[in-house]
């Protein structure tokens, strides 16, 4: 197979708004849109988990 012809800077240069995409396409893909929202809005932090395990 050939290497995919893909510009690696596409998303960076176009400032792709993934949540905005799924919001705009909610009517067509309601289940996928909800799944994307659930996954993409998970807080990226370890402070809560670290405080639970500290003594």
mmCIF file as gemmi writes it, N, C-alpha and C atoms, coordinates in Angstrom:
data_model
loop_
_atom_site.group_PDB
_atom_site.id
_atom_site.type_symbol
_atom_site.label_atom_id
_atom_site.label_alt_id
_atom_site.label_comp_id
_atom_site.label_asym_id
_atom_site.label_entity_id
_atom_site.label_seq_id
_atom_site.pdbx_PDB_ins_code
_atom_site.Cartn_x
_atom_site.Cartn_y
_atom_site.Cartn_z
_atom_site.occupancy
_atom_site.B_iso_or_equiv
_atom_site.pdbx_formal_charge
_atom_site.auth_seq_id
_atom_site.auth_asym_id
_atom_site.pdbx_PDB_model_num
ATOM 1 N N . UNK Axp A 1 ? 0.835 -1.193 0 1 0 ? 1 A 1
ATOM 2 C CA . UNK Axp A 1 ? 0 0 0 1 0 ? 1 A 1
ATOM 3 C C . UNK Axp A 1 ? 0.874 1.248 0 1 0 ? 1 A 1
ATOM 4 N N . UNK Axp A 2 ? 0.395 2.244 -0.683 1 0 ? 2 A 1
ATOM 5 C CA . UNK Axp A 2 ? 1.096 3.523 -0.699 1 0 ? 2 A 1
ATOM 6 C C . UNK Axp A 2 ? 0.826 4.286 0.588 1 0 ? 2 A 1
ATOM 7 N N . UNK Axp A 3 ? 1.75 5.159 0.907 1 0 ? 3 A 1
ATOM 8 C CA . UNK Axp A 3 ? 1.547 6.036 2.06 1 0 ? 3 A 1
ATOM 9 C C . UNK Axp A 3 ? 0.366 6.957 1.774 1 0 ? 3 A 1
ATOM 10 N N . UNK Axp A 4 ? -0.464 7.241 2.766 1 0 ? 4 A 1
ATOM 11 C CA . UNK Axp A 4 ? -1.589 8.153 2.535 1 0 ? 4 A 1
ATOM 12 C C . UNK Axp A 4 ? -1.078 9.556 2.205 1 0 ? 4 A 1
ATOM 13 N N . UNK Axp A 5 ? -1.748 10.2 1.291 1 0 ? 5 A 1
ATOM 14 C CA . UNK Axp A 5 ? -1.4 11.559 0.912 1 0 ? 5 A 1
ATOM 15 C C . UNK Axp A 5 ? -2.162 12.506 1.835 1 0 ? 5 A 1
ATOM 16 N N . UNK Axp A 6 ? -1.554 12.84 2.95 1 0 ? 6 A 1
ATOM 17 C CA . UNK Axp A 6 ? -2.239 13.601 3.994 1 0 ? 6 A 1
ATOM 18 C C . UNK Axp A 6 ? -1.316 14.685 4.516 1 0 ? 6 A 1
ATOM 19 N N . UNK Axp A 7 ? -1.818 15.889 4.551 1 0 ? 7 A 1
ATOM 20 C CA . UNK Axp A 7 ? -1.039 17.005 5.08 1 0 ? 7 A 1
ATOM 21 C C . UNK Axp A 7 ? -1.152 16.985 6.601 1 0 ? 7 A 1
ATOM 22 N N . UNK Axp A 8 ? -0.055 16.713 7.273 1 0 ? 8 A 1
ATOM 23 C CA . UNK Axp A 8 ? -0.076 16.584 8.728 1 0 ? 8 A 1
ATOM 24 C C . UNK Axp A 8 ? -0.396 17.895 9.427 1 0 ? 8 A 1
ATOM 25 N N . UNK Axp A 9 ? -0.208 19.01 8.769 1 0 ? 9 A 1
ATOM 26 C CA . UNK Axp A 9 ? -0.489 20.311 9.379 1 0 ? 9 A 1
ATOM 27 C C . UNK Axp A 9 ? -1.913 20.784 9.115 1 0 ? 9 A 1
ATOM 28 N N . UNK Axp A 10 ? -2.719 19.973 8.428 1 0 ? 10 A 1
ATOM 29 C CA . UNK Axp A 10 ? -4.069 20.391 8.061 1 0 ? 10 A 1
ATOM 30 C C . UNK Axp A 10 ? -4.89 20.814 9.264 1 0 ? 10 A 1
ATOM 31 N N . UNK Axp A 11 ? -4.937 19.974 10.282 1 0 ? 11 A 1
ATOM 32 C CA . UNK Axp A 11 ? -5.768 20.268 11.442 1 0 ? 11 A 1
ATOM 33 C C . UNK Axp A 11 ? -5.226 21.447 12.229 1 0 ? 11 A 1
ATOM 34 N N . UNK Axp A 12 ? -3.915 21.547 12.324 1 0 ? 12 A 1
ATOM 35 C CA . UNK Axp A 12 ? -3.307 22.657 13.055 1 0 ? 12 A 1
ATOM 36 C C . UNK Axp A 12 ? -3.558 23.975 12.334 1 0 ? 12 A 1
ATOM 37 N N . UNK Axp A 13 ? -3.344 23.994 11.037 1 0 ? 13 A 1
ATOM 38 C CA . UNK Axp A 13 ? -3.488 25.234 10.279 1 0 ? 13 A 1
ATOM 39 C C . UNK Axp A 13 ? -4.939 25.68 10.17 1 0 ? 13 A 1
ATOM 40 N N . UNK Axp A 14 ? -5.864 24.739 10.103 1 0 ? 14 A 1
ATOM 41 C CA . UNK Axp A 14 ? -7.276 25.077 9.953 1 0 ? 14 A 1
ATOM 42 C C . UNK Axp A 14 ? -8.002 25.171 11.288 1 0 ? 14 A 1
ATOM 43 N N . UNK Axp A 15 ? -7.282 24.944 12.379 1 0 ? 15 A 1
ATOM 44 C CA . UNK Axp A 15 ? -7.853 25.038 13.722 1 0 ? 15 A 1
ATOM 45 C C . UNK Axp A 15 ? -9.194 24.295 13.798 1 0 ? 15 A 1
ATOM 46 N N . UNK Axp A 16 ? -9.122 23.024 13.489 1 0 ? 16 A 1
ATOM 47 C CA . UNK Axp A 16 ? -10.306 22.183 13.457 1 0 ? 16 A 1
ATOM 48 C C . UNK Axp A 16 ? -10.989 22.174 14.817 1 0 ? 16 A 1
ATOM 49 N N . UNK Axp A 17 ? -12.263 22.472 14.829 1 0 ? 17 A 1
ATOM 50 C CA . UNK Axp A 17 ? -13.066 22.469 16.046 1 0 ? 17 A 1
ATOM 51 C C . UNK Axp A 17 ? -13.885 21.18 16.051 1 0 ? 17 A 1
ATOM 52 N N . UNK Axp A 18 ? -13.368 20.162 16.714 1 0 ? 18 A 1
ATOM 53 C CA . UNK Axp A 18 ? -14.006 18.847 16.684 1 0 ? 18 A 1
ATOM 54 C C . UNK Axp A 18 ? -15.376 18.887 17.344 1 0 ? 18 A 1
ATOM 55 N N . UNK Axp A 19 ? -15.486 19.532 18.497 1 0 ? 19 A 1
ATOM 56 C CA . UNK Axp A 19 ? -16.795 19.617 19.156 1 0 ? 19 A 1
ATOM 57 C C . UNK Axp A 19 ? -17.786 20.404 18.3 1 0 ? 19 A 1
ATOM 58 N N . UNK Axp A 20 ? -17.308 21.436 17.646 1 0 ? 20 A 1
ATOM 59 C CA . UNK Axp A 20 ? -18.17 22.214 16.749 1 0 ? 20 A 1
ATOM 60 C C . UNK Axp A 20 ? -18.674 21.379 15.58 1 0 ? 20 A 1
ATOM 61 N N . UNK Axp A 21 ? -17.799 20.524 15.057 1 0 ? 21 A 1
ATOM 62 C CA . UNK Axp A 21 ? -18.196 19.639 13.96 1 0 ? 21 A 1
ATOM 63 C C . UNK Axp A 21 ? -19.356 18.748 14.389 1 0 ? 21 A 1
ATOM 64 N N . UNK Axp A 22 ? -19.218 18.114 15.553 1 0 ? 22 A 1
ATOM 65 C CA . UNK Axp A 22 ? -20.257 17.196 16 1 0 ? 22 A 1
ATOM 66 C C . UNK Axp A 22 ? -21.526 17.935 16.386 1 0 ? 22 A 1
ATOM 67 N N . UNK Axp A 23 ? -21.398 19.159 16.87 1 0 ? 23 A 1
ATOM 68 C CA . UNK Axp A 23 ? -22.582 19.973 17.166 1 0 ? 23 A 1
ATOM 69 C C . UNK Axp A 23 ? -23.325 20.299 15.872 1 0 ? 23 A 1
ATOM 70 N N . UNK Axp A 24 ? -22.581 20.654 14.833 1 0 ? 24 A 1
ATOM 71 C CA . UNK Axp A 24 ? -23.192 20.978 13.541 1 0 ? 24 A 1
ATOM 72 C C . UNK Axp A 24 ? -23.84 19.768 12.883 1 0 ? 24 A 1
ATOM 73 N N . UNK Axp A 25 ? -23.342 18.574 13.163 1 0 ? 25 A 1
ATOM 74 C CA . UNK Axp A 25 ? -23.849 17.361 12.525 1 0 ? 25 A 1
ATOM 75 C C . UNK Axp A 25 ? -24.718 16.515 13.462 1 0 ? 25 A 1
ATOM 76 N N . UNK Axp A 26 ? -25.209 17.132 14.537 1 0 ? 26 A 1
ATOM 77 C CA . UNK Axp A 26 ? -26.02 16.396 15.514 1 0 ? 26 A 1
ATOM 78 C C . UNK Axp A 26 ? -27.287 15.814 14.881 1 0 ? 26 A 1
ATOM 79 N N . UNK Axp A 27 ? -27.937 16.586 14.002 1 0 ? 27 A 1
ATOM 80 C CA . UNK Axp A 27 ? -29.181 16.107 13.392 1 0 ? 27 A 1
ATOM 81 C C . UNK Axp A 27 ? -28.962 14.85 12.556 1 0 ? 27 A 1
ATOM 82 N N . UNK Axp A 28 ? -27.809 14.766 11.921 1 0 ? 28 A 1
ATOM 83 C CA . UNK Axp A 28 ? -27.534 13.615 11.063 1 0 ? 28 A 1
ATOM 84 C C . UNK Axp A 28 ? -26.991 12.425 11.848 1 0 ? 28 A 1
ATOM 85 N N . UNK Axp A 29 ? -26.155 12.707 12.862 1 0 ? 29 A 1
ATOM 86 C CA . UNK Axp A 29 ? -25.519 11.65 13.652 1 0 ? 29 A 1
ATOM 87 C C . UNK Axp A 29 ? -25.736 11.89 15.148 1 0 ? 29 A 1
ATOM 88 N N . UNK Axp A 30 ? -26.95 11.767 15.649 1 0 ? 30 A 1
ATOM 89 C CA . UNK Axp A 30 ? -27.195 12.115 17.055 1 0 ? 30 A 1
ATOM 90 C C . UNK Axp A 30 ? -26.451 11.224 18.054 1 0 ? 30 A 1
ATOM 91 N N . UNK Axp A 31 ? -26.363 9.943 17.792 1 0 ? 31 A 1
ATOM 92 C CA . UNK Axp A 31 ? -25.696 9.038 18.735 1 0 ? 31 A 1
ATOM 93 C C . UNK Axp A 31 ? -24.188 9.275 18.72 1 0 ? 31 A 1
ATOM 94 N N . UNK Axp A 32 ? -23.599 9.366 17.524 1 0 ? 32 A 1
ATOM 95 C CA . UNK Axp A 32 ? -22.163 9.633 17.434 1 0 ? 32 A 1
ATOM 96 C C . UNK Axp A 32 ? -21.819 10.996 18.017 1 0 ? 32 A 1
ATOM 97 N N . UNK Axp A 33 ? -22.697 11.973 17.812 1 0 ? 33 A 1
ATOM 98 C CA . UNK Axp A 33 ? -22.45 13.304 18.365 1 0 ? 33 A 1
ATOM 99 C C . UNK Axp A 33 ? -22.418 13.261 19.885 1 0 ? 33 A 1
ATOM 100 N N . UNK Axp A 34 ? -23.337 12.533 20.477 1 0 ? 34 A 1
ATOM 101 C CA . UNK Axp A 34 ? -23.357 12.422 21.936 1 0 ? 34 A 1
ATOM 102 C C . UNK Axp A 34 ? -22.131 11.676 22.44 1 0 ? 34 A 1
ATOM 103 N N . UNK Axp A 35 ? -21.736 10.622 21.728 1 0 ? 35 A 1
ATOM 104 C CA . UNK Axp A 35 ? -20.535 9.877 22.12 1 0 ? 35 A 1
ATOM 105 C C . UNK Axp A 35 ? -19.301 10.769 22.032 1 0 ? 35 A 1
ATOM 106 N N . UNK Axp A 36 ? -19.193 11.546 20.962 1 0 ? 36 A 1
ATOM 107 C CA . UNK Axp A 36 ? -18.049 12.447 20.802 1 0 ? 36 A 1
ATOM 108 C C . UNK Axp A 36 ? -18.032 13.472 21.921 1 0 ? 36 A 1
ATOM 109 N N . UNK Axp A 37 ? -19.187 14.014 22.275 1 0 ? 37 A 1
ATOM 110 C CA . UNK Axp A 37 ? -19.261 14.984 23.362 1 0 ? 37 A 1
ATOM 111 C C . UNK Axp A 37 ? -18.822 14.351 24.679 1 0 ? 37 A 1
ATOM 112 N N . UNK Axp A 38 ? -19.295 13.131 24.945 1 0 ? 38 A 1
ATOM 113 C CA . UNK Axp A 38 ? -18.935 12.442 26.192 1 0 ? 38 A 1
ATOM 114 C C . UNK Axp A 38 ? -17.434 12.191 26.283 1 0 ? 38 A 1
ATOM 115 N N . UNK Axp A 39 ? -16.831 11.774 25.182 1 0 ? 39 A 1
ATOM 116 C CA . UNK Axp A 39 ? -15.405 11.435 25.19 1 0 ? 39 A 1
ATOM 117 C C . UNK Axp A 39 ? -14.531 12.681 25.164 1 0 ? 39 A 1
ATOM 118 N N . UNK Axp A 40 ? -14.892 13.644 24.341 1 0 ? 40 A 1
ATOM 119 C CA . UNK Axp A 40 ? -14.028 14.812 24.141 1 0 ? 40 A 1
ATOM 120 C C . UNK Axp A 40 ? -14.114 15.833 25.266 1 0 ? 40 A 1
ATOM 121 N N . UNK Axp A 41 ? -15.085 15.71 26.148 1 0 ? 41 A 1
ATOM 122 C CA . UNK Axp A 41 ? -15.202 16.669 27.25 1 0 ? 41 A 1
ATOM 123 C C . UNK Axp A 41 ? -14.747 16.089 28.583 1 0 ? 41 A 1
ATOM 124 N N . UNK Axp A 42 ? -14.05 14.97 28.551 1 0 ? 42 A 1
ATOM 125 C CA . UNK Axp A 42 ? -13.495 14.397 29.778 1 0 ? 42 A 1
ATOM 126 C C . UNK Axp A 42 ? -12.371 15.306 30.256 1 0 ? 42 A 1
ATOM 127 N N . UNK Axp A 43 ? -12.419 15.762 31.504 1 0 ? 43 A 1
ATOM 128 C CA . UNK Axp A 43 ? -11.347 16.637 31.995 1 0 ? 43 A 1
ATOM 129 C C . UNK Axp A 43 ? -9.992 15.926 31.963 1 0 ? 43 A 1
ATOM 130 N N . UNK Axp A 44 ? -9.01 16.618 31.468 1 0 ? 44 A 1
ATOM 131 C CA . UNK Axp A 44 ? -7.662 16.053 31.4 1 0 ? 44 A 1
ATOM 132 C C . UNK Axp A 44 ? -6.88 16.596 32.585 1 0 ? 44 A 1
ATOM 133 N N . UNK Axp A 45 ? -6.968 15.894 33.695 1 0 ? 45 A 1
ATOM 134 C CA . UNK Axp A 45 ? -6.259 16.3 34.903 1 0 ? 45 A 1
ATOM 135 C C . UNK Axp A 45 ? -6.037 15.089 35.79 1 0 ? 45 A 1
ATOM 136 N N . UNK Axp A 46 ? -5.023 15.156 36.604 1 0 ? 46 A 1
ATOM 137 C CA . UNK Axp A 46 ? -4.761 14.074 37.547 1 0 ? 46 A 1
ATOM 138 C C . UNK Axp A 46 ? -4.865 14.568 38.978 1 0 ? 46 A 1
ATOM 139 N N . UNK Axp A 47 ? -5.232 15.819 39.156 1 0 ? 47 A 1
ATOM 140 C CA . UNK Axp A 47 ? -5.28 16.395 40.5 1 0 ? 47 A 1
ATOM 141 C C . UNK Axp A 47 ? -6.307 15.677 41.369 1 0 ? 47 A 1
ATOM 142 N N . UNK Axp A 48 ? -7.482 15.414 40.831 1 0 ? 48 A 1
ATOM 143 C CA . UNK Axp A 48 ? -8.526 14.758 41.616 1 0 ? 48 A 1
ATOM 144 C C . UNK Axp A 48 ? -8.084 13.36 42.017 1 0 ? 48 A 1
ATOM 145 N N . UNK Axp A 49 ? -7.575 12.585 41.06 1 0 ? 49 A 1
ATOM 146 C CA . UNK Axp A 49 ? -7.171 11.22 41.392 1 0 ? 49 A 1
ATOM 147 C C . UNK Axp A 49 ? -5.985 11.208 42.347 1 0 ? 49 A 1
ATOM 148 N N . UNK Axp A 50 ? -5.069 12.155 42.221 1 0 ? 50 A 1
ATOM 149 C CA . UNK Axp A 50 ? -3.93 12.205 43.135 1 0 ? 50 A 1
ATOM 150 C C . UNK Axp A 50 ? -4.384 12.559 44.551 1 0 ? 50 A 1
ATOM 151 N N . UNK Axp A 51 ? -5.36 13.446 44.666 1 0 ? 51 A 1
ATOM 152 C CA . UNK Axp A 51 ? -5.819 13.822 46.002 1 0 ? 51 A 1
ATOM 153 C C . UNK Axp A 51 ? -6.584 12.687 46.671 1 0 ? 51 A 1
ATOM 154 N N . UNK Axp A 52 ? -7.203 11.815 45.888 1 0 ? 52 A 1
ATOM 155 C CA . UNK Axp A 52 ? -7.907 10.672 46.463 1 0 ? 52 A 1
ATOM 156 C C . UNK Axp A 52 ? -6.944 9.674 47.09 1 0 ? 52 A 1
ATOM 157 N N . UNK Axp A 53 ? -5.751 9.553 46.521 1 0 ? 53 A 1
ATOM 158 C CA . UNK Axp A 53 ? -4.807 8.558 46.991 1 0 ? 53 A 1
ATOM 159 C C . UNK Axp A 53 ? -3.764 9.108 47.956 1 0 ? 53 A 1
ATOM 160 N N . UNK Axp A 54 ? -3.765 10.403 48.189 1 0 ? 54 A 1
ATOM 161 C CA . UNK Axp A 54 ? -2.77 10.954 49.114 1 0 ? 54 A 1
ATOM 162 C C . UNK Axp A 54 ? -3.248 10.754 50.551 1 0 ? 54 A 1
ATOM 163 N N . UNK Axp A 55 ? -2.316 10.533 51.425 1 0 ? 55 A 1
ATOM 164 C CA . UNK Axp A 55 ? -2.663 10.291 52.831 1 0 ? 55 A 1
ATOM 165 C C . UNK Axp A 55 ? -2.367 11.485 53.679 1 0 ? 55 A 1
